Amino acid sequence: MESDEVKSQGSEKHEGEEAGPEKLEHQNHLVTVTVNGHTVKLLGQTETGAEIKTAAIEQGVDIQLNFVLEEELPDGARRVVGDAERVHLREDLRFTAREPTVTVSVNEQPVKLHGHTATGAEIKTAAIAQGVHIQPNFVLQEELPNGTSRIIGDNDKVHLREHLRFTAIAPDDNS
C-alpha cells in the first residue's frame, strides 16, 4: 500500500532503487507559497515555473498557463521565472502571475498592452491612458510592413505582438 501512496504523490520508484525514509521525506516535502495572494501547496524540493502555475490553477487561482510568473523578492523587486526554470521551494515564497505585456507604438509613442489580443477601442484607450494625445473617436490604422495600412475598427480584434505600429488620426483629418 505504501508504494501506491508514494506513486499517487508524484514520485516514481525506479527499478533497483530503494525508497528509503530520506528519499520519501525529500519527495514529500510540502511547501506553502502564494500566487497572486492565494495560498498554493507544492510537493517537493523544486518546481518549474510551469509546474507552479499548473498547481496554482488546479488550486483555484484565476490565472492561465501563458501568464508570466514573477517571484517577489525580499527587497520588493521581482524576477521573471521561466516556464522551464526550476525554483528551489521554501516556505513563504511569493509569486505574481500576470498576462504577458506587449509594447506597440501609437503615433510613434510606445504603448504597453496586456494579453494576446486587443480591440481597436482597447488600443486607443491604453494609448490615451499612457499619454498619447488622441481621442477615443480617432480612426486607428495599423501600419503594415509593405508600407500600406489597414483601418482597425473599435470592435476589431488585433493579435498583439511586439513592434506593431499604429497611427490614430482625427476623423475629420483629410491628410
Secondary structure, DSSP 8 states (H G I E B T S, - for coil): -HHHHHHHTT----TT----HHHHHHHT-EEEEEETTEEEEEESSEEEHHHHHHHHHHTT----TTSEEEEE-TTS-EEEE-TT-EEE--TT-EEEEE--EEEEEETTEEEEEESSEEEHHHHHHHHHHTT----TTSEEEEE-TTS-EEEE-TT-EEE--TT-EEEEE-TT---
